[in-house]
Amino acid sequence: MAAIRLAYIGGGSTRAPGTVASLIVRGAAFAGSEVVLMDLDEGRLGVVERLARRMAEARGLDLRVRTTTDRIDALTDADIVLASFRPGGFEARALDERIPLRHGVIGQETQGPGGFFMALRSINVFRHLVADVARVAPEAVLINYTNPVNLVSEAITHHSEVPVISLCEGPLIFPPGAVRSAGLDPARLDAVLVGLNHTGWTVRQLYDGVDVIGRIREADDARLRAPSANPRSDRLLHLAATMGSLPSPYLDDYYFREEVLAELRARPTTRAEDIAAEVPDYWRHYEEQSRNEEPALDPARSRGGILELELAIDVIDAIVNDRGTVWPVNVPNAGGALAGFPDDLVVEVPAVVSRAGAAPIPQPPLPPTVRGLIEALGAYQALAAEAAWSGGRRDAIAALTANPLVGDLALAERLYDELAAAHRAYLPPRLLA
């Protein structure tokens, strides 16, 4: 097993305890390694450090853990850089969700205007982060879990030589969720979901070796006669039955936008506000467990559950131990793995992951019923990444106008100016002019 130096940027986040738990579970694959947790909050870093050390000690693992608030210190000579952070915290996310609603547009962390401004904030940090990596850790691979992962990778791959693989568990969990909503057993499904992050569709969906869409349509017919108590589940089942492919649940925002908008407006709080209200209890739980000889996270009191970023740990293992295993990744569409999309566009596809990096596996074309929206989102992704990296206000507004949830210049200008004013502390001056 390979000993590495892993720098975790965002090591004091609410998801960090679950992430170190994932690392500890697979700790034998990283024997002799050093993990450097970097964040700006020293108090939370201390909690995560104690958790990690006690978990490792309880399992007799050979792992060294330390913390720092100095990014250069964390990055120097790193083999792997894991990035998972949220510029502006949940307070900024709440603005991303709330402000668009005032303009009749869906607010969401990775989609629409909310996702766009999350990208502007995240990429503003990454411009400096990848420059630091190139300078003090020139052999490092960047594993990104910072949202929106596709826009972040799109920007980095066009402007930096630092190799980056962005990740999301969506392709692993969305297809099973879709068949579960139809009353089917997810363990009997063999599916591959591809496209862009959070907006993918299946190009294979076999249930006991037979295309599952027939069963999906039977379930949809029954649901149309007798709706369930979950309107979103009903909508996504109907979408799958109509389009002939299993969708990412985020596509609800595009194909049922009026229903989604009405539901969001009827809620007294945003999703970000709900999460923020739970955060103090998360940290009370993490603090309590960090004092135990054998910490055990309670999934009901942990952000994201007991284990977090498991896919990141699996991918890191595949790279440093040269596994050659297949995982879903967000990387440039090398060799046209996703047919008909530009080779330099970051797409979400399965790839063979090894010491050489992530090699995308060629996939069947997206169904014609769904392809047009993904093409439009791909064009928006490229524009948004460029605007975030080096553009000005006019470039950013052009990109936002191209977003399928906006699509109106005057609306884009109103949204942009209000959101930019709200987030000005996290944006470069060129985007405020």
LINRA-V524309 format. One record per backbone hydrogen bond with DSSP energy under -0.5 kcal/mol. CO is the residue of the C=O (numbers start at 1). NH is the residue of the N-H. Records with the same first field share a line. If there is no record, write none. Layout:
CO=NH ; NH
//
This chain:
4=6 ; 34
5=7 ; 79 ; 80
6=8 ; 36
7=9 ; 82
8=10 ; 11 ; 38
9=84
10=13
13=16 ; 17
15=19
16=20
17=21
18=22 ; 308
19=23
20=24
21=25
22=26
24=27
26=29
27=30
28=31
29=2
30=33
33=64
34=6 ; 36
35=37 ; 66
36=8 ; 38
37=68
38=10 ; 11
40=42
41=45
42=46
43=47
44=48
45=49
46=50
47=51
48=52
49=53
50=54
51=55
52=56
53=57
54=58
55=59
56=61
57=60
61=63
62=32 ; 33
64=35
66=37
68=39
69=71
70=74
71=75
72=76
75=78
79=141
80=7 ; 82
81=83 ; 143
82=9 ; 84
83=145
86=89
88=92
89=93
90=94
91=95
92=96
93=97
94=98
95=99
97=101
98=102
99=102 ; 103
100=103 ; 105
101=104
106=108
111=108 ; 115
112=116
113=117
114=118
115=119
116=120
117=121
118=122
119=123
120=124
121=125
122=125 ; 126
123=127
124=128
125=128 ; 129
126=130
127=131
128=132
129=133
130=134
131=135
132=136
133=137
136=77
137=140
141=81 ; 143
142=144 ; 165
143=83
144=167
148=151 ; 152
149=153
150=154
151=155
152=156
153=157
154=158
155=159
156=159 ; 160
163=142
165=144
166=330
168=171
169=172 ; 173
170=174
173=177
174=178
175=179
176=180
177=181
178=182
179=182 ; 184
180=183
184=186
185=188
186=189
188=208
189=191
190=206
192=203 ; 204
194=201
195=348
196=199
199=196
200=248
201=194
204=192
205=212
206=190 ; 208
207=210
210=207
211=214
212=215 ; 216
213=217
214=218
215=219
216=220
217=221
218=222
219=223
220=224
221=225
222=226
229=231
230=234
231=235
232=236
233=237
234=238
235=239
236=240
237=241
238=242
239=243
240=244 ; 245
246=202
248=251
249=252
250=253
251=254 ; 255
252=256
256=260
257=261
258=262
259=263
260=264
261=265
262=266
263=267
264=267
270=274
271=275
272=276
273=277
274=278
275=278 ; 279
276=280
278=281 ; 282
279=283
280=284
281=285
282=286
283=287
284=288
285=289
286=290
287=291
288=291
289=292
292=295
297=299
298=301
299=302
302=305
309=313
310=314
311=315
312=316
313=317
314=318
315=319
316=320
317=321
318=323 ; 324
319=322
325=327 ; 353
327=351
329=331 ; 349
330=166
331=347
332=334
333=336
334=337
337=339 ; 363
338=341
342=345
345=333
347=331 ; 349
348=195
349=329
350=361
351=327 ; 353
352=354 ; 359
353=324 ; 325
354=357
357=354 ; 359
358=360
359=352
360=362
363=339
367=370 ; 371
368=372
370=374
371=375
372=376
373=377
374=378
375=379
376=380
377=381
378=382
379=383
380=384
381=385
382=386
383=387
384=388
385=389
386=390 ; 391
387=391
392=396
393=397
394=398
395=399
396=400
397=401
398=402
399=403
400=403
401=407
403=406 ; 407
408=412
409=413
410=414
411=415
412=416
413=417
414=418
415=419
416=420
417=421
418=422
419=423
421=424
423=426
424=427
428=431
429=432 ; 433
430=393
//
